[in-house]
Amino acid sequence: AMARSAEIYVPPQIQLASAGEVSLQQVRNRIVAAAQGLGWNVLKDELGRLELQFDKQGKHQVSIAVPYDTATYKIEYLNSVNLNFTDAGGTARIHPNYNRWIRNLIKQIGAS
């Protein structure tokens, strides 16, 4: 039997409150600081795109891509381990904790 699952949350492109007033490096630093404050690690760091990973007690991992510019950023699911990800009939599903982690990350980036 499948453990809990929910439709995967795919956030829209998110507008930064300081859009256009900051450099690409400042946006990058803001995303990294918010992510690290919540326990995310930076896997790849390229100008305009980050790859982040969250590891919950060594049992559950998720990786996301965060493309960004000086006005917006987006969060894209890459892969996960032990989060029951399925994509059947065009509807991706995953453990509800993933959706909570992503919403928390968005909230944290917005607060920084």
Buried (B, 14 or more C-beta within 10 A) or exposed (E): EEEEBBEBBEBEEBEBEEEEEBEEEEBBEBBBEBBEEBEBBBEEEEEEBBBBBBBBEEEBBBBBBBBBBBBBBBBEBEEBBEBBBEEEEEEBBBBBBBBEBBEBBBEBBEEB
